[in-house]
Amino acid sequence: MIEDQPQVLFVDDDSKAGELFLRFCIDEEFEPHVFQRAADALDFLRQHGAAVVVTDLSMPGMDGLALMEEIQRIDPDTAMIMMTGFATVDVAIKAMKLGAVDFLKKPYDMDVLIAIIRRCVRTGTLKRENRLLKRQLNHERQHLGMIGKSSALRSVQGIIEKIADIRCHVIIEGESGTGKELVARAIHEQSQDADRPFVVIDCGAMTESLLESELFGHEKGAFTGAAHSKKGLLETASGGTVFLDEICNISDAMQVKLLRVVQEGQVTRVGSLQPISVDLRFLAATNQNMEQMVSEGRFREDLYHRLHVIKISIPPLRQRPEDIPLLTQHFIAEFAQRYSRDVTSFDAKSMQRLYEYPWPGNIRELKNIIERHVALAESEPMTIEFPDLVHTEVSSVMPDISDWPSLGELEYRYIQQVLAHTGGNREQAAELLGINKSTLWRKLR
């Protein structure tokens, strides 16, 4: 017996059927075993396990249905195929309820049976690999929902653990696509307020008037279309956590209003003069350097210092390349299940390209590329075949300063490169650029 090959058991009291089965399995990539008694097959299964069991229905002693019941108790992952010369709808239903993956009526085509077994073996192998991968990922993932083992990531996790029970405001800095919202959720879920609301507000996705109405709420008749009074998100989230994503996009006037909430714990609905007390923890995220913005007068210093009790800086993916293999395997498993693809890995050359690429879009870009390849996968292992990861080397020779483009030209070129990378998809391009779609549209105009 070859231990590293999948074991396939064929159970039929007809010895000639077993001999024929063995002849058809000579060149297969599984180890066949023939039994004339169900009890003998069960003894083997208990000692060695099996990927697939093919069983006849009518046999002396234990019949096929009783055998399937025992197999289900011993190892529910074993694929079972029922065959019988007395096929009825009732028998077929019973077999399927017991977990049979297929039901063949005698006389059957042996080539068809072998094809079904091959499919079951492949599916079982993939399930086992996915379970092993999940165990590995869970081991590396820690308890904060973050995948990776780099020292940079562990440093972030260490800060989250330290502030888990401290109800303080936090600034989360990091490039677009590094997982700022994931860090914010981890902070909230590890806190004593984990059962309270966690409200996400995208400060760059709304106009100032809409943002004010969403944050503070409004009274009936406060503006055209305000037919009813409405609680704002800050009021709704009281007692919990508010995640202000891309806070640097809000106007100076909105910063003043937000400062009052952070400083005094009060909100005032649009169209009202009556303040409402709220108890909130703010987690503010940005892909910009807030200290520099404060020094340049582009962000209020008083609001910055109110929010800056703790700062967490998330390293870009290029600074923690040792996390790329684990992230890659996680995303492959996720999308293979979503799109029903029998793939588990990239080939060695492709993994090297993933490892060496600088990832300007960080984890979001990595996830996007892996999703595309899994969705289009035709073979295992997968190969990076598209010009996604073209990495041009920068010349060490400095050009003449007269050839240097303006900042506007550089921005235009970069936006065009990102659009080319996303195949013209402006929504994906905006995500990679860390801006909203309306901002991208204005820049393109």
Summary of the structure (lengths in Angstrom):
residues: 445
radius of gyration: 30.3
end to end distance: 69.7
largest distance: 92.8
contacts: 1331
relative contact order: 0.08
helix: 49%
strand: 14%
